[in-house]
Amino acid sequence: MKNVLIKLTTFSGVVLLCGCSSMMSHTGGKEGTYPGTRASAAMISDDDTNWGTKSLVILDMPFTAVADTLLLPWDLFRTDSSVRSRVEKSEQENLATNAVIPPAALPPR
């Protein structure tokens, strides 16, 4: 019984800790497919990331890739309505409008 409890606890801990990058990317409003795997690859290639974090990302990357694969249908059909994406979209629309309309002349002093 004790052996089964240890195995169950270990398995539960591994399942709870896998795919951290995928879960963070899917709740953070990033668009596209495989956002967790792309975030992990970016952390591994970043020179500012310390070796301790890189080793954890390398251990987590296979689990993140599996989680991203399972969430692929969600990624293909969802639309990002996070605050960040709405602000970025609004800024892009304003830049397009401001590029067409010239700025007003300043009044003479």
CORSUL-V465191 format. One line per field, one symbol per residue. phi: phi as a letter, one per 40 degrees, with the letter a starting at -180 (. if undefined). psi: psi as a letter, one per 40 degrees, with the letter a starting at -180 (. if undefined). burial: # if it has 9 or more other ideal C-beta (glycine too) atoms within 8 Angstrom, else .. Layout:
phi->???
psi->???
burial->???
This chain:
phi->.cccccccccccccccccgdccccccccgcchcfccccccccccccccccccccccccccdccccccccccddcccbcbcbcdcccccccccccccccccccccccccb
psi->ddddddddddddddddeifdddddddeefiiiifddddddddddehdehidddddddddeddddddddddedddddeihhfiddddddddddddddddddhiiiiiii.
burial->.................#########..##...########.##....#...##..#..##.######..##..#.........##.......................
